[in-house]
Amino acid sequence: MKLATIRINGTTRAARVDGALATVIEEFADVGAILASDALARVARVTGPTLPVDELDFAPVVVNPGKIVCVGLNYRAHILEMGRPLPDFPVLFAKFSDSLLGAGDIIPLPPESGSIDWEGELAVVIGSTVRRADAERAAAAIAGYTIANDVSMRDWQFRTREWLQGKMWESSTPLGPVLATPDEIPAEAHLITAVNGGEKQRGDVHDLVHDPVQLVAYISTIATLRPGDVILTGTPGGVGHARDPQEYLADGDTVSISIDGIGTLRNRVVSEERP
């Protein structure tokens, strides 16, 4: 099953996506509300108004997650291109809900940064409350997966040893277009990032140093994970900062991130005027 949060007449509603049509789930304002109500199985049978998928205005899949926990350096190829050793433990940082955008939304390029990079990522969406989860409970707590673009302001990221200031910019992280339940993700699923149609990243989403179940178990040891919380699992090799010469996003570029079983997250970037 695939679920989305869509904008209709100035408000948001959850929807179930079935091929070329989406069924509006009028009872719930967004996917996060479905997860918080433990209604995932029930909405598979809900009927309602339908809309063409190609006409949808996507909001972030989860509009206001309580936590957005991000993992850095989790694909072997990306770790090597950044010149770092394989980590023994997940490298964690956080984002806030103000950073989220929907599929199709404009990514503003802030004038304060001149080194804005793409990072296509598989994102985990939590469906049940867990603390100190073992592997079995961690797997059961995963409601599904979506796509994120962890747009990074590299010049700000590397001002200090901590990455947060390069990662938490407002309206910088598209999340969507849909949440796909785990059964939708094929065994050979790949992530592909393209900028203006040219491939920049390709990676097997299962080839992680720390996989989604391990991440849920690890992070839930630190803090309770609740329905609607999101974990970004890291990006494969091919980011612009590691290229020679380096490449960064520019006004008018379009970034597309596709993952088998989920779909494509596509956003155009536009320079933001200096205030």
N, C-alpha and C positions, 0 to 999 in steps of 0.2 A: 504494500500500500504506500501511496505517496500523498503527503499532506502539504499544504501551503498556507501562508497568511497573505491575504490580498486586501488591497484598498478598494473600497466601494463608497462613493459619495462622501468622502471625507472621514470615513471610519474604517476599521479593519474587521475582517471576518476570516475564520478558518475555512478551508476548502479541501476537498479530496480530489486529487487529480487522477483521472482515468483516461489515458490516451490523449486525445485532442480536446476533451471536455473536462471541466472542473465543476464539481457539485458544491455549492455554497452550503456550509454547515452553520446555519443561522444561530444556533445555540451558543457558539463559542467565538470570542473575539479574535483569537489567534491560536496557533498550535500549542503554545505554552499553556493556555487555559485547558485544552484537551488533556494534556499530560498531567496537569495539576489535579484534574478531576478523575484521573484513572479511567478515561473514556476511550482509550485508543481502540480497543476491540469493538466497541459499540459504534464508533463513527464509520467503520467499514461498511455498515449497513444503512446509514442515514441517507434519506432522499431529500431533495430540495431543488432550488433553481440551479440551472446549469449555465456555464459561460464558456466560450472558446478559450482554450489555454493561451493561444497566441494574442489574445486581447487583454490578458490579466495584467494588473498593476501590482507587482509583488512587493510586499513589505518584507523586512527580515523574517525568516521562518519563526524565530522566537523574538518577539518585540522587546521584551524587557527581562532578560534572564537575570537571575540573582547572581550568578557567577559566569564569567567567561575566563576560563583558564587556558593558557596557550603553552604549547611545548615547542621549544627551540631545539635545533640540531637533533632531529629524530630520523632523518633519512641518511643512510650511509654516504650516498653520493654528495649530498649537500654539506655534510660535516667535512668531508675531504676537500671540497672546493673552497670552503671557508678556512681551511688550514687548521682545523681543531681536532683533538683526539676524540674517539668515541666516548660518550659519557657513561659512567656507571649508573647514574640516576637521571631521571627526566629533568631537563632544564626548563623551569617554569617561570612564566610571567603572567600578567593579567591584562585584560581590557575591561572597558565599562560599556554599558548599553548605549551610551551616547555615541560610541564609535560605529554602531551598526548601520548598514544600508541594505536595501533590498536589491534583488536582481533587476537590472534595468535602470537603477538609480544612477545619477551622476556622481562620480568620485571627484570631489574638489581637490585640486592641487594647491596646498597652502603656499603662499609666497615666501614664507619663512624657511622653506626647505628647497634645496636644489638637487637632492639625491633621493628621489621617490621611487621605490622599487615594488615589484609584484612578488607575491608568494601564494601560489595556489595550494590549498590545503583541504584534506578531508576533515570534517568536523563531526564530533560525536554529540548527540543530544540525549540528555539523561531523562529517563521516564519514571523513575521511582526513587524514593529517598534511601540513601545508603551512607553508612559510616563504617569505616574499617572493614570494607567488603573483602571477602575472599574471591577467588577467581569465578566461582559459580554465581555468587550474588552480583559481582561486578558485571558479568555478561548479561544477566537478567535485567540489570538496571539500564541497559542501553536501549532507548526507544527506537533509535535509528540514526541515520547519517545525513549530513548535508555538505555543502561546499562553502568554503570561505576563501576570501582573498585578504591575506594579512598584509595589506599595503604598509610599507615600512619607510619611514623617513630616516635614511641611513646616516645622514650627517648628525641628526639628533640622537639616534640610537647609540652611536659610538662616542658621544661626548663623555660618557662615563662608563664604568664597567657594568652598570645596570642598564637594561634595555628599555625600560618602561617608557621613557620619554620619547622614544622613537616609534612606539607601537600603539599608544593610546589616543592618537589624534581623533578629534571629533569627525564623524562621518567619513571614516577611512576604511571600514571593514565590511564589504558586502557579504551577506550570509543568505544562501538559498540556492536555487529557487524553491526547492522542496525538501521536506524531510522524507527520506526513503527508509522504510523499515528494513531490518537486517537481511531478510529473505530476498530483498530486491538487489543486493550487491553480489555480483558474480565472483567466482573464485579468482578469476584473472582480471579483476577490475584495475584499470589504470587511470591515473590523473594526467591530464594534458593541459598546459597553460599556453595560450597563444596571445601575442600582442599584434594587433592589426593583421591577423591571419597567419602570422609567422610563428611556428612552434618555438617555445622557449624552455618549457619544462615537460618532462615525461617521467613518470614513476609508477611502480606497482604499489597500490595503496596498502598491500599486505606486507611490504618490505620495510617495516619500521623497526628501529632499535627497541622501542617500547610500544607494544601494540595497544589498541583501544582498551582491551580488558585489563591489561597491566596498568594503564594510565588511570582508569577508574578506581582500581584497587589502591594505587599509590596515592592519588589525590584525595580519595575518601578517608585515608588514614590521617590526613592533615585537617580536613574540614568536611562537614556533611555536604554531600551532593544531593540536590533536590530536583524534582521535575522541571524541565526547561533549562537547566544549567547546560552550558556548552563547553566542550573541550576541543580546541584546535590542535590537531595532532602533529603539525610540523609540515615543512615543505621539501620537495625533492630538489635535486640539483638543477641549475639553470637560472638562478636569480641574476638580475642585472648587475648587482654590486660585484659579483664574482667574475664577471666576464672581462675579457681583455680585447678591446677597450671596454670600460664599464658602460652600461646602458641604463637609462632611467626613463621613467614615464614622462611624456610631454603632452601639452595641450592638444586635445583632439584624438589621442590614442584610444583604442578599444581593447580591453582585456577580457578574454574568454577563458574560463576554466571548466573543463568537462571531466566528469567521473562516470564510468560505466555504471549503470543501474540508478543513477541519480539524475543526470541531465547536464545542463550547461548554465553556468553563472556568467552573465555577460554585462559589462559596465563600461561606459565611456568616461574618460577623465577630462576635466575642464579646469583651466587655471582659475583660481580664486583671486579676486581683486584684493589688493592690499588695502586694509581699512585706513 
